[in-house]
Structures are given as structure tokens and as C-alpha cells.
Amino acid sequence: MPRPLLLALAALAALLSCSSAPKPRTEVNERKNRAAEFTRSGNERFAQGDYRQALSFFTLALNENVAVDNLEGICSSYNSIGMALLAQGEKERAEASFTEALRLAGKLADPRLAAQSASNLGELALARGQPQKALEYLQFAESQIAGQAGAGPAIVFHNLGAACKQLDRPAEAMAYFQKALAINLDLKRFEEAASNYYMIASLCSGQEDYPGAFKALNEALRYDRLMERSRGIAQDLHALGALYEKTGDDENALEHYHRSYLVYRSLSMNGEAARLLPLLLALAERTGRTAEAESYRRLQAEPGGK
């Protein structure tokens, strides 16, 4: 008997006699699992403000989902990619991603994904200064979340609040922000709660409710510190500085602007830091801090300082 046939028969006998032979696989989720892992990594980078790396991970997730025709995963990946693009200011590409996500959500008849995609398009419209268009997308998203629980409704409510704020409808905006805040606090989504408090503070300040604005901003700062969300901390400190300046407390305004400046510098967000220098210089001069004023003047004169 030829040697190859002997080997084949021996292998077959061994396989049949072995009780530990692998069982047939009825379902394979390797690529879906990889997509989920890439998405988690992308979300972590996004939270850190590393939007370019986040985009890379979200694109890898999309490729894995496409490879196994996972339409739900593809839709979610397009939404994630759009958010990373929007954060980098690439509005046209973000719109294409969100639009494709909304198309797929409609094909799947999935209200959760439809709400997410429409809410993202609403956020894009807000970034373009189109609050009425944003409101239309967001009202559609709101119609899709009826009866839903979890983080999705909180995002929709927050964006609806932002749209109403831009449309100068402060009472409606406040109601939406409060609804989003209640959900986020209940779910212990403290980063998102910080964003809710920040917007509530902005509304209070616009209505000259300065005690309410200080209270909300300090809550935003508390939660951003808790989550070590440095970009949020810098924004909260900047807003507190502006509020102190608005209420005539130049000493506290200078302190909070300076702390915001230091956080931005630590993040290498030099453009945001540079925008604080004229405010710091004016306050230092106004409060008679000559040496500090001179240091801010020198910083302004450096490349990128203006």
C-alpha cells in the first residue's frame, strides 16, 4: 500500500478514536469580536482627544464588520467614523458617514441606530450653525427613542437642548438638558453629565442667573476632574474665568483663566492656550500685576502665541 494512503488511514483512525476531537463550529464571531475590540480602543482614544488614532481604530472596526456583512456593526462603525471626522473639523466626510449610517439604519428598521444616526446629523448641523435643520433631525431621533432606555436617549436630549439654545428657546433647552442629566447621573456616565452641567451653566449665564451658572460650572468641573477629562477641565476653567470676569471678580477671573491656560498647554493645545493670552494680559494689567502682564506679553510675541 503506498505510503501516503497509509498515512491518511492512520490519521483517520486516530481522529475517529480520539474522544477530544474538535466539534464542528456552528457560529464564528472572531471578526465581530475584533470589530468590537477596535471600537473600544477607538472610543478610548476619542475620549482622550486623540481623534486621528480613534479614526484609525474605527476604520479597522468597519473593515472587520464589512468582511462578515454585519450590517448593524457597519452602521455603528459609520457613526463612530463620522464623530471622529467631525471632531477633526472634516464636516463633509462626517456627513457622508452619518448619511450612510442613517440609510443602513432605515434598511434594518432599527430605531436605536436610526436615532443615533439622525442625532449625529443633528450635531453636525449644529456645528455648521444650522439649528433649524438640526432640530428636524433631532425631532426625528426623538421619535425613534420612545420607550428606549440607556445612554442613547440622553445623547438625543442633550443635542435637542443645544438646538433649542441656538434657536433662543431657553426654557425648552433647559428641560432637555435636565432630562439628559438625570439619565447620565443615573447611569453614572459622569463625562456626559459634565457636558450637561456645562450647557446648563451657559443657559443660566445667558439669563443672568449667575449663582445657578457658578453652581452648574463647578459641578461640571467636579465631574471632569473625577474622570480626568483634561479638555473638559480646561473648558470649565475658561468658562469660570469668563463668569468671574462678567461678575466683576477680576482676581478669580485671572486665576481661572491661568489654570485653563496651563491645562491647554499640558495637552499641547496651543491654539486654545494662545486665545487666552489677551484675556490674561488685560486682567493682569487691570489688577496691577505688572510682572505677570509682561510674561503674558512675551508669550504672545512667541511664534504661535497670537
TAKABEL-V266937 format. One record per residue. N is the residue number from 1. PHI is phi in radians with two decimals (NA if undefined). PSI is psi in radians with two decimals (NA if undefined). OMEGA is omega as a letter, one per 30 degrees, with the letter a starting at -180 (none if undefined). Layout:
{{N;PHI;PSI;OMEGA} {N;PHI;PSI;OMEGA}}
This chain:
{{1;NA;2.25;a} {2;-1.01;2.57;a} {3;-1.01;-0.78;a} {4;-1.02;-0.66;a} {5;-1.22;-0.67;l} {6;-1.04;-0.79;l} {7;-1.10;-0.69;a} {8;-1.14;-0.75;l} {9;-1.16;-0.66;l} {10;-1.12;-0.74;l} {11;-1.12;-0.69;l} {12;-1.14;-0.74;l} {13;-1.09;-0.73;l} {14;-1.11;-0.71;a} {15;-1.12;-0.75;a} {16;-1.22;-0.54;a} {17;-1.51;-0.19;a} {18;-1.57;2.06;a} {19;-1.28;-0.28;a} {20;-1.70;0.28;l} {21;-1.03;2.45;a} {22;-1.11;2.44;l} {23;-1.42;2.67;l} {24;-1.04;2.43;l} {25;-1.48;2.21;a} {26;-1.66;-0.28;a} {27;-2.67;2.38;a} {28;-2.14;2.18;a} {29;-2.13;0.33;a} {30;-1.04;-0.83;a} {31;-1.26;-0.64;l} {32;-1.11;-0.70;l} {33;-1.13;-0.70;l} {34;-1.12;-0.71;l} {35;-1.05;-0.74;l} {36;-1.13;-0.67;l} {37;-1.19;-0.74;l} {38;-1.08;-0.69;l} {39;-1.12;-0.75;l} {40;-1.06;-0.76;l} {41;-1.11;-0.70;l} {42;-1.10;-0.72;l} {43;-1.11;-0.68;l} {44;-1.11;-0.78;l} {45;-1.16;-0.65;l} {46;-1.09;-0.78;a} {47;-1.09;-0.50;l} {48;-1.46;-0.08;a} {49;1.48;0.15;l} {50;-1.61;1.33;a} {51;-1.25;-0.54;l} {52;-1.14;-0.80;l} {53;-1.19;-0.65;l} {54;-1.02;-0.76;l} {55;-1.06;-0.69;l} {56;-1.08;-0.78;l} {57;-1.16;-0.72;a} {58;-1.13;-0.61;l} {59;-1.18;-0.69;l} {60;-1.08;-0.72;l} {61;-1.07;-0.75;l} {62;-1.04;-0.78;a} {63;-1.05;-0.73;l} {64;-1.14;-0.73;l} {65;-1.15;-0.69;l} {66;-1.11;-0.68;a} {67;-1.06;-0.48;a} {68;-1.99;0.26;l} {69;0.94;0.74;l} {70;-1.51;1.57;a} {71;-1.09;-0.69;l} {72;-1.08;-0.77;l} {73;-1.15;-0.67;l} {74;-1.07;-0.79;l} {75;-1.04;-0.84;l} {76;-1.08;-0.69;l} {77;-1.12;-0.70;l} {78;-1.08;-0.67;l} {79;-1.13;-0.75;l} {80;-1.12;-0.77;l} {81;-1.06;-0.75;l} {82;-1.06;-0.70;l} {83;-1.15;-0.70;l} {84;-1.14;-0.70;l} {85;-1.15;-0.74;l} {86;-1.08;-0.71;l} {87;-1.11;-0.45;l} {88;-1.61;0.07;l} {89;1.45;0.16;a} {90;-1.58;1.32;a} {91;-1.19;-0.66;a} {92;-1.13;-0.81;l} {93;-1.17;-0.63;l} {94;-1.08;-0.76;a} {95;-1.06;-0.72;l} {96;-1.09;-0.71;l} {97;-1.17;-0.80;a} {98;-1.14;-0.67;a} {99;-1.13;-0.72;l} {100;-1.16;-0.67;l} {101;-1.08;-0.75;a} {102;-1.15;-0.65;l} {103;-1.09;-0.80;l} {104;-1.15;-0.68;l} {105;-1.06;-0.68;l} {106;-1.15;-0.70;l} {107;-1.10;-0.66;a} {108;-1.44;-0.21;a} {109;0.94;0.78;a} {110;-1.86;1.84;a} {111;-1.12;-0.56;l} {112;-1.14;-0.83;l} {113;-1.22;-0.59;l} {114;-1.11;-0.74;l} {115;-1.13;-0.76;l} {116;-1.07;-0.80;a} {117;-1.16;-0.77;l} {118;-1.17;-0.65;l} {119;-1.11;-0.68;l} {120;-1.15;-0.70;l} {121;-1.13;-0.61;l} {122;-1.11;-0.73;l} {123;-1.11;-0.68;l} {124;-1.08;-0.77;l} {125;-1.07;-0.66;l} {126;-1.10;-0.72;l} {127;-1.12;-0.45;l} {128;-1.57;0.03;a} {129;1.27;0.61;l} {130;-2.09;1.22;a} {131;-1.14;-0.57;a} {132;-1.19;-0.74;l} {133;-1.11;-0.71;l} {134;-1.04;-0.76;a} {135;-1.07;-0.65;l} {136;-1.12;-0.80;l} {137;-1.07;-0.75;a} {138;-1.28;-0.58;l} {139;-1.18;-0.61;l} {140;-1.12;-0.76;l} {141;-1.04;-0.72;l} {142;-1.09;-0.65;l} {143;-1.16;-0.41;a} {144;-1.49;-0.34;a} {145;-1.67;0.08;a} {146;-0.97;2.16;l} {147;1.47;-0.10;l} {148;-1.42;2.63;l} {149;-2.04;2.99;l} {150;1.73;-2.87;a} {151;-1.29;-0.51;a} {152;-0.94;-0.90;l} {153;-1.03;-0.62;l} {154;-1.08;-0.69;l} {155;-1.14;-0.78;l} {156;-1.08;-0.78;a} {157;-1.10;-0.71;l} {158;-1.08;-0.80;a} {159;-1.17;-0.62;l} {160;-1.10;-0.68;l} {161;-1.06;-0.74;l} {162;-1.12;-0.69;l} {163;-1.14;-0.80;l} {164;-1.11;-0.63;l} {165;-1.09;-0.79;l} {166;-1.14;-0.50;l} {167;-1.52;0.15;l} {168;1.04;0.84;l} {169;-2.14;1.25;a} {170;-1.11;-0.62;a} {171;-1.13;-0.77;l} {172;-1.15;-0.71;l} {173;-1.05;-0.81;a} {174;-1.07;-0.72;a} {175;-1.08;-0.73;l} {176;-1.19;-0.75;l} {177;-1.10;-0.68;l} {178;-1.15;-0.68;l} {179;-1.13;-0.75;l} {180;-1.11;-0.75;a} {181;-1.08;-0.77;a} {182;-1.04;-0.74;l} {183;-1.15;-0.81;a} {184;-1.14;-0.68;l} {185;-1.17;-0.70;l} {186;-1.10;-0.65;a} {187;-1.55;0.00;a} {188;1.03;0.65;l} {189;-1.62;1.37;a} {190;-1.28;-0.52;l} {191;-1.08;-0.77;a} {192;-1.21;-0.64;l} {193;-1.07;-0.67;l} {194;-1.05;-0.72;l} {195;-1.14;-0.68;l} {196;-1.07;-0.82;l} {197;-1.08;-0.67;a} {198;-1.06;-0.77;a} {199;-1.25;-0.62;l} {200;-1.07;-0.72;l} {201;-1.08;-0.71;l} {202;-1.09;-0.73;l} {203;-1.11;-0.78;l} {204;-1.06;-0.76;a} {205;-1.09;-0.73;l} {206;-1.10;-0.45;l} {207;-1.72;0.21;l} {208;1.06;0.48;l} {209;-1.62;1.34;a} {210;-1.20;-0.66;l} {211;-1.04;-0.73;l} {212;-1.13;-0.66;l} {213;-1.16;-0.79;l} {214;-1.06;-0.77;a} {215;-1.06;-0.82;a} {216;-1.17;-0.71;l} {217;-1.15;-0.68;l} {218;-1.17;-0.55;l} {219;-1.20;-0.73;l} {220;-1.03;-0.80;l} {221;-1.11;-0.70;a} {222;-1.06;-0.79;a} {223;-1.29;-0.62;l} {224;-1.14;-0.67;l} {225;-1.12;-0.76;a} {226;-0.98;-0.69;a} {227;-1.63;0.05;a} {228;0.92;0.76;a} {229;-1.61;1.56;a} {230;-1.09;-0.74;l} {231;-1.05;-0.76;l} {232;-1.12;-0.69;l} {233;-1.04;-0.80;a} {234;-1.07;-0.73;l} {235;-1.17;-0.71;l} {236;-1.10;-0.78;a} {237;-1.11;-0.70;l} {238;-1.08;-0.80;a} {239;-1.13;-0.67;l} {240;-1.13;-0.69;l} {241;-1.05;-0.77;l} {242;-1.12;-0.66;a} {243;-1.22;-0.71;l} {244;-1.10;-0.71;l} {245;-1.14;-0.70;a} {246;-1.10;-0.57;a} {247;-1.67;0.18;l} {248;1.46;0.22;l} {249;-1.74;1.44;a} {250;-1.16;-0.60;a} {251;-1.08;-0.87;l} {252;-1.20;-0.59;l} {253;-1.06;-0.81;a} {254;-1.08;-0.77;a} {255;-1.07;-0.80;a} {256;-1.28;-0.65;l} {257;-1.06;-0.73;a} {258;-1.15;-0.73;l} {259;-1.13;-0.68;l} {260;-1.09;-0.76;l} {261;-1.01;-0.77;a} {262;-1.14;-0.68;l} {263;-1.15;-0.78;l} {264;-1.06;-0.72;l} {265;-1.12;-0.68;a} {266;-1.13;-0.44;l} {267;-1.61;0.04;a} {268;1.04;0.49;l} {269;-1.60;1.26;a} {270;-1.20;-0.52;l} {271;-1.13;-0.80;l} {272;-1.14;-0.69;l} {273;-1.11;-0.75;a} {274;-1.10;-0.58;a} {275;-1.19;-0.31;l} {276;-1.48;-0.34;a} {277;-1.06;-0.77;l} {278;-1.07;-0.63;l} {279;-1.17;-0.75;l} {280;-1.12;-0.75;a} {281;-1.09;-0.82;a} {282;-1.08;-0.75;a} {283;-1.23;-0.67;l} {284;-1.09;-0.72;l} {285;-1.17;-0.71;a} {286;-1.18;-0.55;a} {287;-1.66;0.13;l} {288;1.31;0.39;l} {289;-1.65;1.42;a} {290;-1.10;-0.78;a} {291;-1.12;-0.74;l} {292;-1.15;-0.71;l} {293;-1.05;-0.71;l} {294;-1.15;-0.66;l} {295;-1.16;-0.67;l} {296;-1.20;-0.61;l} {297;-1.13;-0.72;l} {298;-1.13;-0.70;l} {299;-1.11;-0.65;l} {300;-1.12;-0.55;a} {301;-1.36;-0.26;l} {302;-1.23;2.71;l} {303;-1.01;2.26;a} {304;1.44;0.03;a} {305;-1.53;-0.08;a} {306;-1.89;NA;none}}
